Every structure is written in structure tokens, then in C-alpha cells.
Amino acid sequence: MSTVGVLGGTGPAGRGVAIRLASAGYDVILGSRDATRAEETASTLLARGEGVIRGATNDVAADCEIIIVATPFESAVATVKELKSKLAGKIVISMVNALVREGKELIPLYPPRGSMAAQLAFALPDSTIVGAFHHLPASEMENLDSGLDADVVIFSDDVAARDRVATMVAEMPGLRAIVAGSMSLASAIEAFTAVCISINIRYKAHSYVKLAGLRD
Ligand SMILES: NC(=O)c1ccc[n+]([C@@H]2O[C@H](COP(=O)([O-])OP(=O)(O)OC[C@H]3O[C@@H](n4cnc5c(N)ncnc54)[C@H](OP(=O)(O)O)[C@@H]3O)[C@@H](O)[C@H]2O)c1
């Protein structure tokens, strides 16, 4: 099974993905700018599978076979650029959304290349970028008893990479993998997160995407 490194893994998004990956049997390294913070955070995450979650620096996390970027959007490009040579030849999954809060709504921002996934692809020309996990509420992900039954919408220009990520997602408890298509869908998929979070603010909920009408 592949090892998975999560850059910015100490935040709610990284923790939620890590705990479900470990519950599917993956060994995960939670990356951080501060190894001690990562070790402390990792020790609080109780996965229910064969996988082990360890904490380390982002640099160590980047040694894993598959990498997930889970930093705030403002720091995502700078974080991966520092690790460019380690990330070369690997699948790098972006779950990064560029959003700003205005009152009770989240507003999507459009980065110069249209999406954060495209920004990361430009910063990492020797890596394969796949988008996934954008719409998942972190609190529901981290709580393995939340009853989560969510779809993960996946996109990439690399068919083999997006299929590999889809296989991994399908193994994670509570998640179904849906391959949407190519990188051209990235800005729409990322921006839709603003809709999801705005709905959750309005309804004081932790709803998530589950598409109807698909055959399992
Ligand atoms: N929260 C969600 O429900 C959710 C769901 C889906 C997708 N996302 C996306 O996932 C990403 C992370 O979300 P989050 O809520 O977990 O964010 P967060 O808590 O604000 O940040 C995650 C981690 O990023 C690191 N970080 C913060 N500022 C940084 C900087 N200037 N440079 C480098 N690293 C920095 C921090 O780790 P260290 O201090 O340990 O380095 C922090 O714990 C975002 O892009 C978000 O849009 C979030």
C-alpha cells in the first residue's frame, strides 16, 4: 500500500483525511512546519485500521509516495515549491479551495490560472496533480462515528493518476469516489465548495455532496 504525506496535515482538513486513510490501511505522515506540533496532533488521531499516522515536518511528509496538499490557499504554492524536487514524479492531490468569507457566505476566488489545482500544476511541472476532497466537512471526516456517506469528486488531466486516487478514496470509510474528468473542471469544483460551506452556515449543518442517480 502506498504511503501518504499530508502537507499542512495538522489542520482539520488534513486530520480528517489522515484518519480515514489510516482506517483504510494507509500509513500517513502528517506534515507541518513544526515537527513537534505534528507529532502531538498525530498522537491524538485514533484510526481504526491497520494504517499508522505519524507526525513530522512537511519535508519528511514529502518523502511519501502520494502527497496531499492541505494548507490554506495562500500558502499552498509556497509550500509545494520548497519541496519541488521531492514531489517530482509523484501524484500530488490538491484539496485546496481559494475562498474568502463575507458575512454569512463564502465567496470563491479565482486564482490567476483559474484554480488552485492549476496553480499547483504550474508550480510543480514534474508532478501529477489530482484534485479531490474539496467538499468534505472536516469535522465529519475526523469523527469516524459521524455516519459520513459522501462523494469525493476527483479530477486530473492524467487518467491513470485520477484512477489511482479514485481507488484510494473508495477504500476510505464513508467515501465514494466519483471521477468528474479533467483539470478543466477544477475551478467549478473548487468554487462549489463556497456553495457547500455557505449552505452549512445558513442551515447550521455539516452537509456534504452526495450525487443521486449514479449506479454503484
Ligand atoms: N476545513 C475543511 O473542512 C476543509 C475541507 C476540504 C478542503 N479544505 C481545504 O483544505 C485546506 C486546509 O484547510 P484547514 O481548514 O485544515 O486549514 P488550516 O487549519 O487553516 O491550515 C491547515 C494547516 O496548514 C498549515 N499552515 C497554516 N498557515 C501556513 C502557512 N502560512 N504556510 C504553511 N503552512 C501553513 C498549518 O499547519 P502547521 O502550522 O502545523 O504547519 C495548519 O494546521 C484549505 O485549503 C481548505 O480550503 C478544508
The ligand as a Tripos MOL2 file, in Angstrom:
@<TRIPOS>MOLECULE
LIG
   48    52     1     0     0
SMALL
NO_CHARGES

@<TRIPOS>ATOM
      1 N1        -11.6130   22.5060    6.8040 N.am      1 LIG1
      2 C1        -12.3680   21.8390    5.9090 C.2       1 LIG1
      3 O1        -13.4920   21.3810    6.2260 O.2       1 LIG1
      4 C2        -11.8640   21.5980    4.5140 C.ar      1 LIG1
      5 C3        -12.4850   20.6640    3.6960 C.ar      1 LIG1
      6 C4        -11.9900   20.4470    2.3990 C.ar      1 LIG1
      7 C5        -10.9040   21.1770    1.9510 C.ar      1 LIG1
      8 N2        -10.3180   22.0940    2.7620 N.ar      1 LIG1
      9 C6         -9.1480   22.8140    2.2710 C.3       1 LIG1
     10 O2         -8.0270   22.2270    2.9070 O.3       1 LIG1
     11 C7         -7.0610   23.2260    3.2150 C.3       1 LIG1
     12 C8         -6.7640   23.2020    4.7010 C.3       1 LIG1
     13 O3         -7.9310   23.5020    5.4280 O.3       1 LIG1
     14 P1         -7.8800   23.6270    7.0260 P.3       1 LIG1
     15 O4         -9.2200   24.0550    7.4600 O.co2     1 LIG1
     16 O5         -7.2750   22.4070    7.6140 O.co2     1 LIG1
     17 O6         -6.8470   24.8480    7.1490 O.3       1 LIG1
     18 P2         -5.9780   25.4260    8.3600 P.3       1 LIG1
     19 O7         -6.3360   24.7270    9.6250 O.co2     1 LIG1
     20 O8         -6.1020   26.9020    8.3270 O.co2     1 LIG1
     21 O9         -4.4890   25.0650    7.9060 O.3       1 LIG1
     22 C9         -4.0200   23.7500    7.8080 C.3       1 LIG1
     23 C10        -2.5610   23.7050    8.2180 C.3       1 LIG1
     24 O10        -1.7800   24.4420    7.2940 O.3       1 LIG1
     25 C11        -0.5980   24.9020    7.9610 C.3       1 LIG1
     26 N3         -0.3850   26.3070    7.6330 N.ar      1 LIG1
     27 C12        -1.0890   27.3820    8.0930 C.ar      1 LIG1
     28 N4         -0.5600   28.5290    7.6150 N.ar      1 LIG1
     29 C13         0.5010   28.1680    6.8680 C.ar      1 LIG1
     30 C14         1.4910   28.9150    6.1460 C.ar      1 LIG1
     31 N5          1.4580   30.2560    6.0930 N.pl3     1 LIG1
     32 N6          2.4440   28.2220    5.4880 N.ar      1 LIG1
     33 C15         2.4950   26.8530    5.5370 C.ar      1 LIG1
     34 N7          1.6130   26.0980    6.2350 N.ar      1 LIG1
     35 C16         0.6210   26.7650    6.8890 C.ar      1 LIG1
     36 C17        -0.8280   24.7300    9.4570 C.3       1 LIG1
     37 O11        -0.0240   23.6400    9.8740 O.3       1 LIG1
     38 P3          1.3390   23.8730   10.7030 P.3       1 LIG1
     39 O12         1.1780   25.1410   11.4820 O.co2     1 LIG1
     40 O13         1.3650   22.6630   11.5760 O.co2     1 LIG1
     41 O14         2.4150   23.9320    9.6780 O.co2     1 LIG1
     42 C18        -2.2890   24.3490    9.5680 C.3       1 LIG1
     43 O15        -2.5560   23.4540   10.6360 O.3       1 LIG1
     44 C19        -7.6270   24.5560    2.7440 C.3       1 LIG1
     45 O16        -7.0780   24.8820    1.5020 O.3       1 LIG1
     46 C20        -9.1190   24.2910    2.6410 C.3       1 LIG1
     47 O17        -9.7280   25.0780    1.6260 O.3       1 LIG1
     48 C21       -10.7670   22.3110    4.0310 C.ar      1 LIG1
@<TRIPOS>BOND
     1     1     2 1
     2     2     3 2
     3     2     4 1
     4     4     5 ar
     5     4    48 ar
     6     5     6 ar
     7     6     7 ar
     8     7     8 ar
     9     8     9 1
    10     8    48 ar
    11     9    10 1
    12     9    46 1
    13    10    11 1
    14    11    12 1
    15    11    44 1
    16    12    13 1
    17    13    14 1
    18    14    15 2
    19    14    16 1
    20    14    17 1
    21    17    18 1
    22    18    19 2
    23    18    20 1
    24    18    21 1
    25    21    22 1
    26    22    23 1
    27    23    24 1
    28    23    42 1
    29    24    25 1
    30    25    26 1
    31    25    36 1
    32    26    27 ar
    33    26    35 ar
    34    27    28 ar
    35    28    29 ar
    36    29    30 ar
    37    29    35 ar
    38    30    31 1
    39    30    32 ar
    40    32    33 ar
    41    33    34 ar
    42    34    35 ar
    43    36    37 1
    44    36    42 1
    45    37    38 1
    46    38    39 2
    47    38    40 1
    48    38    41 1
    49    42    43 1
    50    44    45 1
    51    44    46 1
    52    46    47 1
@<TRIPOS>SUBSTRUCTURE
     1 LIG1         1 GROUP 0 **** ****
